Amino acid sequence: MKKILLILILISTYLLAKPTYTIALISDGKSEYSEEFENALKTEITQILGRDFIVKFPKKLYKDGKWDYKRIASNVNQALKDKRSNMIITLGALSSHYIARKNYFPKPVIATAIINPKMQKIPYKNETSGKHNLTYVSAHQALENDINTMEELKHIKKISVLIDAVLLQNTPSIGRYINKVFKKKGITVEIVPITKDIQASLKKVSDDTDFVYVTPLFQQTIEEKTDIYNTLAARELATFAAIGQDDVELGALFANAPATDNKRFIRQIALDAQQIALGSPASEQLVNFIPTPALSINMQTATAIGYQPNWEILSKATIIKSEQSDSHFFNIEEIMDRAVSHNLSVVASEHQIELSEANLEKANSYFLPQIDIGAEAVKIDEDRAIASLGSENELRADIYLKFSQQLFNQKVTANISVNKNFLKAQNHATDYVKLDIGLAAAVNYLRILQLRTKLKIEKSNLELSKTNMRSAMTRRDIGIGNSSDIYRWQTQISDEKKSLLFTHTTLQQSKHSLNSLLDLSQDLILNFDPVDMNNKVFMTYHKDMKEYFLDQTKFAKFESFLVETAKRNMPSIHQYDAIEKAKELIVESNNDAFYLPNISIEGGMRQHFLDVTNEFRENSDELDDVLPPYADNTDWQVGLFIRFPLYRGGRKSATLEASRASLLIAEAQRRDLINQVEKKVRNSLYQAKASYLSIKLAQSAVESSAKNLKLIKSVYNQGSIGIIDLLDAQNTALRASLIENNTRYAFMRDLLILQHDIGQVNFNLEDTDWKEWLESLNNHVINKDEDEDEERE
């Protein structure tokens, strides 16, 4: 009986045992991510099929094509014949293409890397293969859609297509399809095969191409693909990655597909394997794996190639390598340099210089020879010709030349000198505009950094409030608090979120202002390096300078030195110097106009080339003795002229008085400007000193308030004090942190304003310049000390 029972158990166990399902894997070749992908795929299939089968992936049935198409084809053919496997899964574009174009499949096949069935001439019917024992996974990559996207991004006449050389060589249908699609669009296309010698391949890309369309390059490593995009970016060529956002992360400019979703991709392959293993026909499995279009842009690449995306692109695209990335970070000096060279106010002022130069050339032209040339034809009536007794012809045509040269003209001479000074004034005006714009850009830069820090502080404070609200809930639950504390924290959190929103809005507005100053798209994201008072743009970069803010004796002498420096350096003062000089010359010119004549040489020549004799002359042979003789056909004259405008109805006197009044106005404006410059320097210096001394006080307040908050929070959690005390401590700590942040950036801003007011925003000086600056300062201090000693004596 026991033997029968044992036999029955063995038979039932055998009948209930899971069948084995063997899968052969065929790889195109090894890559950086192939092993991880294959292991994840095996795990997923094993988990899904494991409920019904014992799944095996024998090493003997794993075939590595080593990126050799003949070897890959041989591996596919062997696997189809090998009876040890129940299913074949191909893991690359080459093996998938080769196997999917077979006519007969003795066992189920899943080709996992079909690019586009229409392009590759692979069976496709109602979103399935429709082919016995064949299914595949296709991104159904539509080249037409990518072309449409590229045309929306920029105007296209020519596109270069990068494609794997082995794939192109062994799948000629892909090359034909690409040519056909671009030809239909009226776009010139060049197909560039990518071989192992990548740089040699890239040299075949034309410089005049509008876009480089990069198809999936499965053989290349991440480093090699990054080099491809960097090389193309160095040539300022725009790139579009067919594979999607993964390549945008590596350096492609654009893509219109999201990042690879390997989990979902592997799950689809595993589900296909499960359905086929359970008896569902492979030919009926859905093959499409089409990602939702998702535009992405690499801003670092855009900057490198000089591409400025418009608002529409930035609003709908995922921004890669933005301020949260490791893309290029601008320092404060780079921002100032960009502003000074590209700001539209600076550009307009530089055009004003060109206008002043043209006016000077115009003034100079009056002292150069003046030459006119012309022609004229005159016909008079016959009676008049007869009455002139032959002195005028009935029909006459002449060519003439006139010239004049000023030898002395006091007004013209003065005008040249006046325009020279106006040109100097405009140059100084442009320097002052640059000084203003450099300051504005630097202040905006600091404000953005200040607001970013403020955001961090407020976010940290918000998290603290959330923590405190959880503590209030705990207090209520254990009976030492009530719900009113929770409601109070909820109100506090709402207020803090509102403050956070306004800070973020102000930050965005500051970014827009800075981009406007830099003449950049206002939606363009820029990244900034942090900055402190030890930065080279600040005068405090040199250790010796900080003493002048701390030592009261040195401070007073430092103040007078900066005032003298400002008077010597400020472009606005030099501008008024030039204007005042120009107006002095105008006064002198108007005064000299009462006494000095204008002297010039003037002359001309006239050539008669058509001279019709009138009837009177033709019939007057007998009167030849009484008529004047004929002159020849060439007339000329030259003369020296001295002119003096004797009386102009009082206009000379009025003009002189007006010019004198204008000069007096200019002199008063210059003196007022000097006073204003001195006042600004003194005020800015005291402001900077106050900000500097406040930094340590603010830091001390932060430390004290943090300690107080920690203590109060601990006591609150114990139930010994109420919410008001904790709120007060938290708000005090928040205010202290914000004040400390504001004080640090206020000092740097005040330093920049002070440096602007002495005519030198950027203090990034060479060692020799710093030495000269410090020597001038020390000499000034010594001279002041000597003056004070003399006064005491």
Number of C-alpha atoms within 10 A of each C-alpha: 6 7 8 9 10 11 12 12 12 12 12 11 11 11 10 9 12 14 12 13 19 18 23 24 25 23 24 26 19 14 14 13 10 16 11 10 15 15 10 16 19 17 15 19 22 20 14 16 19 16 10 17 19 14 21 16 15 13 9 9 19 17 21 17 22 14 19 14 18 11 16 26 18 14 21 25 14 13 22 21 12 14 11 15 20 18 22 24 25 26 21 22 19 27 28 26 26 20 24 25 14 13 10 13 15 14 18 22 27 27 26 24 18 25 21 20 22 15 20 20 15 19 20 18 13 9 13 19 24 18 20 17 20 29 30 30 26 19 17 17 21 14 18 13 12 19 20 11 16 21 14 11 14 13 10 16 15 17 24 22 20 22 22 19 16 16 20 19 14 14 17 12 14 20 17 13 16 17 15 13 15 18 12 8 12 12 15 14 21 19 18 22 19 23 16 12 8 15 14 11 16 17 12 14 19 15 12 11 17 19 23 26 26 24 17 17 18 21 21 18 13 16 10 15 20 17 16 20 25 18 16 21 22 11 12 17 25 23 27 27 25 23 21 25 26 18 25 30 18 21 29 33 30 31 30 25 22 18 17 14 9 12 12 11 14 20 16 20 21 22 16 24 25 19 15 21 18 12 8 14 18 26 22 21 22 20 29 19 16 13 16 9 13 15 19 28 26 24 29 25 29 22 18 16 17 13 16 14 18 13 13 10 16 18 11 11 17 19 22 23 22 19 15 9 13 11 17 18 16 14 16 24 19 13 20 25 18 16 27 24 15 14 22 16 17 22 16 13 19 18 14 17 21 15 14 21 18 14 18 20 14 14 20 16 13 16 18 12 12 13 13 10 12 10 12 10 12 10 13 12 11 15 12 14 21 17 11 13 15 21 17 18 24 20 17 17 16 17 16 17 15 17 15 19 17 17 15 16 17 17 17 18 16 20 21 22 18 24 22 20 23 25 25 22 26 28 22 22 23 24 21 22 22 24 23 18 24 28 24 19 26 27 22 22 26 22 21 20 19 20 22 15 16 22 20 12 18 20 16 13 18 19 14 14 19 16 13 21 20 14 19 26 18 15 20 17 12 10 10 14 20 15 13 12 20 20 13 16 21 15 12 17 19 13 13 18 15 12 15 19 13 13 17 16 13 15 20 16 14 18 21 19 17 24 22 17 24 22 16 16 14 18 17 17 18 17 16 18 11 14 16 15 17 13 18 17 24 22 24 20 16 15 9 10 15 14 12 17 21 13 11 11 11 14 18 14 20 20 19 18 18 20 22 14 19 24 21 13 15 21 24 23 23 21 24 24 19 22 24 25 20 26 24 20 21 23 22 17 21 23 18 15 20 15 10 16 18 17 17 17 16 18 15 17 15 18 16 17 12 14 14 12 16 22 15 16 17 9 9 14 10 8 10 10 9 8 14 11 10 8 8 8 12 13 12 12 10 13 11 12 13 12 11 12 12 11 9 8 8 8 10 17 15 12 15 20 15 14 21 19 14 17 21 15 14 20 19 13 15 20 14 12 16 19 12 12 21 22 14 19 25 18 15 21 24 17 17 22 19 16 21 22 14 18 20 14 12 20 18 14 19 22 13 14 21 19 13 16 21 15 13 22 20 13 15 21 19 12 16 10 14 14 21 12 15 22 19 13 21 22 15 19 23 21 16 21 23 20 20 21 21 19 23 20 23 24 22 25 23 21 25 25 25 26 24 22 29 23 22 21 24 21 19 17 14 9 9 9 12 15 12 12 13 15 12 14 19 16 13 17 20 13 13 16 13 12 12 11 10 9 8 7 6
